[in-house]
Amino acid sequence: MCGLVGRLPPEEEFGNVEYKTRLTNLSESRVKHLVTQMKWRLEEGNGKAIYEIGVADDGAITGLDDFEMENSLQTMRIMAEELCVKMTIINERKVEGGKKMVEILVEKEEYEDNFQEIRVAILGSAEAGKSTLCGVLSQGELDDGRTSSICLSTLRYDSNGKMLGKCIPNHLTDSSCSKIITLIDLAGDKKYLKTTIYGISGYRPNVCCVAISGKGPPGIMTKEHLGFVIALNIPFFVVVTKIDSVTKDHLSKVMLSINSLLKTVSGDRKTIYINNEDVVEEYATSLCMGKKIIPIISLSSGF
């Protein structure tokens, strides 16, 4: 244990070091934001990040009592579990008043050569059903949350494509896990457009899913999102949600609007309607291999 110390250099916006005064009494939405922040710090550090708990943004070491520290460490464990990374306390320092601060190393497991990670960004307007889609895929639960941040969910699969249970810290790449899919749920509201652009460019998704509500024609934000995805040359597919909430005639008109928009923004790509599970793998492979296609999948409200 180190002796008494008073201050660290101020926290830097970029890099893999993060200061936290405390991590107690946090809402679910706040924890989701912190998970996204941890993901960013890990990316900055090529899979490693340092967390200083009990330290303010200006570098002042305020410290925490035992109760606050244990609660903050539990929050860190939840964050690490969500990202399937391991955390190790590498240093502990005394602070005046009987308090202490701790230094934590957060790091990704070293993947074996046959391990694969796929990042899928979920885009669309605020009412498109992105969070519901992510919630059902990752937890089997509906989620109606509007968000101003970037939310991450992790899915694990074995070599046969069977979905495994929720990841366990430090055991992300056990012998049964051969693939991870990270879902990146991006904000759809116009006022959070900068956050969404950061998500598309910063997380470097392998493929994008553009969600469009079957209740109405695609709006300006959908066109903006498609423009960014195409400009960055990222393969994408379209999911039309809530098709059980409208009549067949209305849905037909919405589909025509979607087709018209896709032709406008990506005229050289062919739209493919996926109506049969047997062809999903074929078109998914073609999409990721660079073929100029746009698969379109239709889903009901509860999937």
C-alpha positions, 0 to 999 in steps of 0.5 A, spaced: 500 500 500 502 506 498 503 512 502 499 518 503 498 522 496 494 528 494 493 529 487 494 526 480 494 530 473 488 532 471 484 527 467 485 527 459 479 526 454 483 521 450 487 515 452 485 509 456 485 512 463 479 514 467 477 518 474 471 516 478 470 520 484 465 514 486 460 509 483 454 509 488 447 509 487 447 509 480 440 509 475 440 503 470 441 508 464 447 511 468 450 504 468 449 503 461 453 510 459 458 508 464 459 501 460 459 505 453 465 509 456 469 503 459 468 500 452 471 507 449 477 507 454 478 500 452 479 502 445 483 507 446 488 503 450 488 497 445 484 492 450 486 495 456 484 501 461 486 504 468 480 506 472 482 511 478 476 510 483 476 516 489 479 521 484 476 527 481 476 529 474 481 535 476 486 529 479 484 531 486 484 524 490 478 525 495 478 517 497 472 513 499 470 510 505 469 502 506 462 502 504 462 507 498 469 503 495 465 496 496 459 499 492 463 503 487 467 496 486 461 492 485 459 497 480 465 496 476 464 489 476 457 490 473 460 494 468 466 489 466 461 483 466 457 487 461 463 488 456 466 481 458 472 483 460 476 482 467 478 487 472 484 487 477 486 492 483 493 493 482 494 499 487 491 501 493 492 508 496 491 511 503 487 518 503 486 523 509 481 521 514 481 514 513 479 513 506 482 510 500 483 510 493 484 504 488 487 503 481 484 498 477 486 495 471 481 493 466 483 488 460 480 484 454 481 477 455 486 475 449 482 471 444 484 465 441 486 465 433 479 462 432 475 467 436 471 472 432 468 478 434 462 482 430 460 489 431 453 490 429 451 498 429 443 499 430 441 505 427 434 508 426 429 514 428 427 515 435 421 511 434 423 505 430 424 500 435 432 499 436 432 498 443 426 493 443 430 489 438 436 489 442 433 488 448 429 482 445 436 479 442 440 480 448 435 479 454 429 476 451 425 482 453 422 488 450 425 495 452 422 501 450 427 506 453 429 512 449 436 514 450 441 519 449 447 515 449 450 509 446 448 502 449 452 496 448 449 488 449 454 482 448 451 475 445 455 469 445 455 463 440 458 456 440 461 453 433 455 451 431 451 458 432 448 456 438 447 462 443 450 461 450 448 464 456 450 471 459 458 472 459 461 471 465 467 475 467 474 472 466 471 467 462 469 470 455 472 465 451 471 459 454 472 452 450 464 453 448 465 460 445 467 461 438 464 468 436 461 474 440 456 479 437 456 486 440 450 490 439 451 497 439 444 501 440 445 508 437 441 514 439 435 516 434 433 523 436 436 529 432 439 532 438 443 526 439 446 526 432 453 527 434 453 522 439 450 517 433 456 519 428 461 518 433 458 511 434 458 509 427 465 512 426 468 510 433 466 503 434 468 501 427 462 496 426 462 490 421 455 491 419 449 496 420 442 495 421 437 500 420 431 500 423 425 503 420 418 503 423 412 500 419 407 505 422 410 511 417 415 512 411 422 513 413 424 520 415 430 525 415 434 522 420 433 515 417 436 518 411 441 521 415 443 515 418 443 511 411 448 517 408 453 516 414 453 508 413 454 509 405 459 514 406 463 510 410 462 504 406 459 499 411 455 493 409 448 494 412 441 491 412 434 494 413 429 491 419 422 494 418 419 493 425 412 494 428 408 491 421 403 488 425 401 495 427 398 497 421 394 494 415 397 491 409 395 497 404 399 502 409 405 497 410 405 496 402 406 504 401 411 504 407 415 499 403 415 503 397 417 509 400 423 505 403 425 502 396 425 509 393 429 512 399 434 506 398 434 507 391 436 515 392 441 514 397 444 507 394 442 506 387 447 501 385 445 496 391 440 491 390 434 490 395 433 483 397 426 481 401 428 476 406 422 472 407 425 465 408 430 463 414 433 458 409 436 464 405 438 468 411 445 465 412 446 466 404 445 473 404 448 475 410 455 472 407 454 475 401 453 482 404 459 481 409 463 479 403 462 486 399 456 484 394 452 490 393 445 488 396 441 491 401 437 485 405 430 487 408 427 483 414 420 485 416 418 484 424 412 484 428 412 489 435 414 483 439 418 479 434 
